[in-house]
């Protein structure tokens, strides 16, 4: 895995904010790393995986991201400890 400086970090933060409506346990953004087409995001509450395409969609056209996509994403959340 390598650090990806080409992804808009604020789009990741925005996605985390959107996910807070489903779980406050996710926490705040700390760091991210990319692994092929998936992005591992470390938060103050644990770690969550995002498809890179979802981050870019949040950046380019966030209105197209529906609740089902967010719920699919939140299922990858792994809390600390």
N, C-alpha and C positions, 0 to 999 in steps of 0.2 A: 504494500500500500504506500502511496505517496501523497504528499500534500498537494492539493490542487488550488493554485492561486488564480485559475481562470474562472472559477465559479463565483457568482455574486454572493458573497457572504450574507448580505442583508436579505436575500431571498430565502436563505436557510433560516435566518432569524424570524422572518415573517411566517414561514411554514410552522416553526415551533410555536409561535404565538397563536396561530390558527388551531394547532393541535391542543393547546391549553384548554379549549372548550370541552374536550373529551377527557383530559387527564392533567391535573395540576402537577402530578408527580414527575413529568418530563423535565421540568426545570428550564434553566437558561443555557444558551449557547456557550460552549467553551472552545471547541476546536472541531475540525473535520478533516477527513482523509478520503481519498477516492480509491476504489478498487474496481477497475474495469468500468462498468457503467453504473456502479452503485457507490453511494457516498455514506460513510460511517460518520455520524455526527455525535460527538461527545457533549453531554450536557451536565448541568449541576445535579441532575437526578439519575443519570445513567447514560445509555447510548441508544441511538435509533438509526435505522438504515433508510435512506431515501434513494429512489432511482434518480439518476442524474437528470433524466428527462423531466421529472416532476419539479426539480429545483429550477430548471430553465423555464418551465411552464409558469411557475410562480413569478419569475422575472419578467416574462414576455406577455402573459395573458392569464393572470391569476383567477379571473372570473370563470374560467373553464374547469377549475379544480372543484369537483363536487365532494359532498360529504362521504360518499362511498370510497373515493380515492384516499381521503384523509383517514378514514377508519382502517383501510387496508394497510396504510403506512404505520399507523399507531400500533398495529399488532406486532411490529418488529421491535418495539421498545423493550429494552432490558434494563430494569432498575439497578442501581448500585447495590451491591451486597446481596 
